[in-house]
């Protein structure tokens, strides 16, 4: 049986175009920190390194499962979408037009791993992919757990540059429900890529109490 996040975890990836309060459990990720404009080559190189490892983990797990070594009910899984945690380096990061200066962004990009993927599996896959598909950025990848807990989320449809309109809806929802944002960063989950900007689908989340 193949584990497919779209089918098995609809509550976590089925955000709507209106704000909602959700509870996000502990999740495991392969992740990498960075800074600067996400339109630059450095960012795409980091994304490439993450995906190379993510698929190496998937293929390694599938190979082990085929040998009947594992007792888990799932013999394969669909690679999760790319996610990012974003924040600004300091408060003075906007131009006179009120737009973010993207060069001043700090981020952690990540790809979630199923709960049945272990640290040992990730380490073994990393050693293999270093040989098969060398990339200097592999050394910056870590495997760690994040627990966001209570969050406000919304599905943003359209260009990343129009996200402020969705954040305004989230802020209004939080205020109306006596919720307080507790972090200066937010999470983005990229459900689509390689499509027109108007069709991009991104889940936006931030933590609240």
C-alpha positions as CSV (number, residue, x, y, z in Angstrom):
1,X,0.0,0.0,0.0
2,X,1.3,3.4,-1.0
3,X,1.2,6.3,1.5
4,X,-0.2,9.4,-0.3
5,X,-0.3,12.6,1.8
6,X,-3.1,14.1,-0.3
7,X,-5.3,11.1,0.5
8,X,-4.2,10.2,4.0
9,X,-3.8,13.7,5.5
10,X,-6.5,15.8,4.1
11,X,-6.9,17.7,7.4
12,X,-3.4,19.0,7.1
13,X,-3.3,19.8,3.4
14,X,-6.9,20.7,2.6
15,X,-6.9,24.3,3.5
16,X,-9.7,26.5,2.1
17,X,-9.7,30.0,0.7
18,X,-11.1,31.3,4.0
19,X,-9.1,31.4,7.3
20,X,-9.4,28.6,9.8
21,X,-8.0,27.6,13.1
22,X,-6.0,24.3,12.9
23,X,-3.9,22.1,15.2
24,X,-0.7,21.0,13.6
25,X,1.0,17.9,15.1
26,X,4.7,17.1,15.4
27,X,6.2,16.5,12.0
28,X,9.6,15.3,10.7
29,X,11.4,17.2,8.0
30,X,14.6,17.3,6.0
31,X,15.5,21.0,6.1
32,X,18.0,23.7,5.2
33,X,18.4,27.3,6.2
34,X,19.2,30.2,3.8
35,X,18.8,33.9,3.2
36,X,18.2,36.2,0.3
37,X,16.0,36.6,-2.7
38,X,14.1,33.3,-3.4
39,X,14.3,34.2,-7.1
40,X,18.1,33.8,-7.0
41,X,20.0,30.8,-8.1
42,X,21.2,30.0,-4.6
43,X,17.6,29.4,-3.5
44,X,16.8,27.0,-6.4
45,X,20.1,25.2,-5.7
46,X,19.0,24.6,-2.2
47,X,15.6,23.4,-3.3
48,X,17.3,21.0,-5.8
49,X,19.4,19.5,-3.0
50,X,16.4,18.9,-0.8
51,X,14.4,17.2,-3.5
52,X,17.4,15.0,-4.5
53,X,17.6,13.8,-0.9
54,X,13.8,13.4,-0.6
55,X,13.6,11.1,-3.6
56,X,16.7,9.2,-2.5
57,X,14.9,8.5,0.9
58,X,11.8,7.4,-1.0
59,X,13.7,5.0,-3.3
60,X,15.8,3.6,-0.5
61,X,12.6,3.0,1.6
62,X,10.9,1.4,-1.3
63,X,13.9,-0.9,-1.9
64,X,14.0,-2.0,1.7
65,X,10.3,-2.6,1.8
66,X,10.5,-4.7,-1.4
67,X,12.8,-7.1,0.5
68,X,10.2,-7.5,3.2
69,X,12.5,-6.2,5.8
70,X,10.0,-3.7,7.2
71,X,6.7,-4.6,8.9
72,X,5.1,-1.3,8.1
73,X,1.8,-1.5,6.0
74,X,3.1,1.1,3.5
75,X,5.6,-0.2,0.9
76,X,6.0,3.2,-0.8
77,X,5.1,6.9,-0.3
78,X,4.5,10.1,-2.3
79,X,7.1,12.8,-1.7
80,X,5.6,15.7,0.2
81,X,5.5,19.2,-1.2
82,X,8.2,21.8,-0.5
83,X,7.6,24.1,2.5
84,X,9.2,27.2,3.7
85,X,9.4,29.2,7.0
86,X,9.9,32.9,6.2
87,X,10.9,35.9,8.2
88,X,12.5,39.3,7.7
89,X,16.0,40.0,9.1
90,X,15.0,43.2,10.7
91,X,12.1,45.7,10.8
92,X,13.7,48.1,8.4
93,X,13.2,45.9,5.3
94,X,10.7,47.6,3.2
95,X,11.1,50.0,0.3
96,X,9.4,53.4,0.2
97,X,6.7,51.7,-1.8
98,X,6.0,49.4,1.2
99,X,7.1,46.3,-0.5
100,X,9.4,43.7,1.0
101,X,13.0,43.8,0.0
102,X,13.4,40.1,-0.8
103,X,17.2,40.2,-0.3
104,X,16.5,40.7,3.4
105,X,14.5,37.5,3.8
106,X,15.6,34.6,6.0
107,X,14.1,31.2,5.5
108,X,14.2,27.5,6.3
109,X,13.0,25.3,3.4
110,X,12.0,21.8,4.1
111,X,10.3,18.6,2.8
112,X,8.3,16.6,5.3
113,X,9.1,12.9,5.8
114,X,6.5,10.2,6.8
115,X,6.5,9.2,10.4
116,X,7.9,5.8,9.5
117,X,11.1,7.3,8.0
118,X,13.9,7.2,10.6
119,X,17.1,9.2,11.1
120,X,19.1,6.1,10.1
121,X,17.2,5.9,6.8
122,X,17.8,9.6,6.0
123,X,21.5,9.3,6.8
124,X,21.9,6.2,4.6
125,X,20.1,7.9,1.7
126,X,22.2,11.0,2.1
127,X,25.4,9.0,1.8
128,X,24.1,7.4,-1.4
129,X,23.0,10.6,-3.1
130,X,26.3,12.3,-2.3
131,X,27.9,9.8,-4.5
132,X,25.3,9.5,-7.3
133,X,24.4,13.2,-7.5
134,X,27.0,15.4,-5.8
135,X,25.9,18.8,-4.4
136,X,27.9,20.9,-2.0
137,X,24.7,21.9,-0.2
138,X,23.9,18.4,1.1
139,X,26.1,19.1,4.2
140,X,23.7,21.9,5.2
141,X,20.6,19.6,5.3
142,X,19.4,18.4,8.7
143,X,16.6,16.0,9.8
144,X,14.5,17.4,12.6
145,X,11.1,17.7,14.2
146,X,8.8,20.7,14.3
147,X,5.7,21.1,16.3
148,X,3.6,24.2,15.3
149,X,0.5,23.4,17.4
150,X,-2.3,25.9,17.1
151,X,-2.2,27.9,13.8
152,X,-4.4,30.1,11.6
153,X,-4.2,29.0,8.0
154,X,-5.6,29.9,4.6
155,X,-5.2,28.7,1.0
156,X,-3.7,31.5,-1.1
157,X,-4.4,31.2,-4.8
158,X,-2.3,33.4,-7.1
159,X,1.1,35.0,-7.2
160,X,3.3,35.0,-4.1
161,X,3.5,38.8,-4.4
162,X,-0.2,39.0,-3.6
163,X,0.0,37.0,-0.4
164,X,-0.5,40.2,1.8
165,X,-4.2,40.1,0.9
166,X,-4.5,36.6,2.4
167,X,-2.5,37.6,5.5
168,X,-4.9,40.5,6.0
169,X,-7.8,38.0,6.0
170,X,-5.9,35.8,8.5
171,X,-5.2,38.8,10.8
172,X,-8.9,39.8,10.8
173,X,-9.9,36.2,11.6
174,X,-7.5,36.0,14.5
175,X,-8.7,39.3,15.9
176,X,-12.3,38.3,15.6
177,X,-11.6,35.1,17.4
178,X,-9.4,36.6,20.2
179,X,-6.3,34.8,18.8
180,X,-2.8,36.3,19.1
181,X,0.0,35.7,16.7
182,X,3.1,34.5,18.6
183,X,5.8,34.4,15.9
184,X,7.4,36.9,13.5
185,X,7.7,34.1,10.9
186,X,5.2,32.2,8.9
187,X,5.0,28.9,7.0
188,X,4.2,28.4,3.3
189,X,3.3,25.0,1.8
190,X,3.6,25.0,-2.0
191,X,0.9,22.7,-3.3
192,X,1.6,23.5,-7.0
193,X,4.5,24.6,-9.2
194,X,5.2,24.8,-12.9
195,X,1.9,26.6,-13.5
196,X,0.7,30.1,-14.2
197,X,1.1,32.5,-11.4
198,X,-2.7,33.0,-11.2
199,X,-3.1,29.3,-10.6
200,X,-0.5,28.8,-7.8
201,X,-1.8,27.3,-4.6
202,X,0.0,28.0,-1.4
203,X,-1.1,27.2,2.2
204,X,-0.2,30.1,4.5
205,X,0.1,29.5,8.3
206,X,1.2,31.2,11.4
207,X,1.2,30.2,15.1
208,X,-1.3,31.6,17.5
209,X,-2.4,31.3,21.1
